[in-house]
Amino acid sequence: MIILKMNHREITKKYSELLNKAEYATGRKEVVGLLKKAAKLKSQIEINY
């Protein structure tokens, strides 16, 4: 997994980007997909720290 090789700063940056994209997404499926990816990153942050 790529997530494991990312440090805390990179994970939080990617998490913020995903939430920002989800805020401006138009379709329901697009929003749900982005939020799922963000949730995976958030759980990775909580596991590592």
KEMARFI-272477 format. One line per field, with one value per residue: x, y, z of N, C-alpha, C in turn; residue in one letter. Coordinates in steps of 0.2 Angstrom, whole numbers. Example, Ala and Ser with C-alpha at 12.3 -4.5 7.8 and 13.67 -1.06 7.14 Angstrom:
% KEMARFI-272477
n_u: c(66,64)
n_v: c(-28,-11)
n_w: c(39,35)
ca_u: c(62,68)
ca_v: c(-22,-5)
ca_w: c(39,36)
c_u: c(66,64)
c_v: c(-16,0)
c_w: c(39,39)
r: c(A,S)
END
This chain:
% KEMARFI-272477
n_u: c(4,2,0,6,19,19,22,16,13,11,0,-10,-11,-15,-28,-34,-35,-43,-55,-58,-60,-72,-81,-84,-88,-100,-108,-117,-111,-97,-94,-96,-86,-75,-76,-75,-61,-55,-59,-51,-38,-39,-41,-29,-20,-24,-20,-6,-3)
n_v: c(-6,11,21,17,21,34,49,57,71,71,62,69,80,75,70,82,87,78,80,93,91,83,92,100,92,85,74,60,48,51,59,50,41,49,52,40,36,47,43,31,36,44,34,28,38,39,26,26,37)
n_w: c(0,-4,6,18,16,16,26,41,38,24,23,30,22,9,14,17,4,-2,5,1,-12,-12,-7,-17,-27,-39,-42,-33,-32,-34,-23,-12,-15,-14,0,6,3,10,23,24,24,36,46,44,49,62,67,65,74)
ca_u: c(0,6,-2,11,25,18,23,10,11,8,-7,-15,-12,-20,-34,-37,-37,-49,-61,-60,-63,-78,-85,-85,-90,-107,-112,-117,-106,-91,-94,-96,-80,-70,-76,-72,-54,-53,-59,-46,-33,-40,-39,-21,-17,-26,-16,1,-1)
ca_v: c(0,17,24,15,24,42,52,61,77,69,59,75,85,71,70,88,88,74,83,99,89,81,98,103,86,86,68,57,42,54,62,44,38,53,52,33,37,51,39,26,40,46,28,27,43,37,20,28,41)
ca_w: c(0,-4,12,23,14,17,33,44,35,17,24,32,16,5,17,16,-3,-4,8,-3,-19,-10,-6,-24,-32,-41,-41,-27,-32,-34,-16,-8,-16,-11,7,8,2,15,29,25,26,43,50,44,53,69,68,66,79)
c_u: c(4,5,3,17,25,19,16,8,8,1,-12,-16,-16,-27,-38,-39,-43,-56,-63,-63,-70,-83,-88,-88,-98,-111,-111,-112,-99,-89,-92,-89,-74,-70,-74,-64,-51,-53,-54,-39,-33,-38,-32,-18,-18,-22,-9,2,-6)
c_v: c(6,21,23,19,32,43,55,67,76,66,65,79,81,71,76,89,84,77,89,97,86,86,100,98,87,79,64,52,45,56,56,41,42,53,45,33,41,47,34,30,42,40,27,32,41,30,22,33,41)
c_w: c(0,2,17,22,15,24,35,40,28,18,25,26,11,7,16,9,-5,-1,4,-9,-17,-9,-12,-29,-33,-40,-35,-26,-31,-26,-12,-9,-13,-3,10,8,8,22,30,27,33,47,50,49,61,71,70,72,84)
r: c(M,I,I,L,K,M,N,H,R,E,I,T,K,K,Y,S,E,L,L,N,K,A,E,Y,A,T,G,R,K,E,V,V,G,L,L,K,K,A,A,K,L,K,S,Q,I,E,I,N,Y)
END
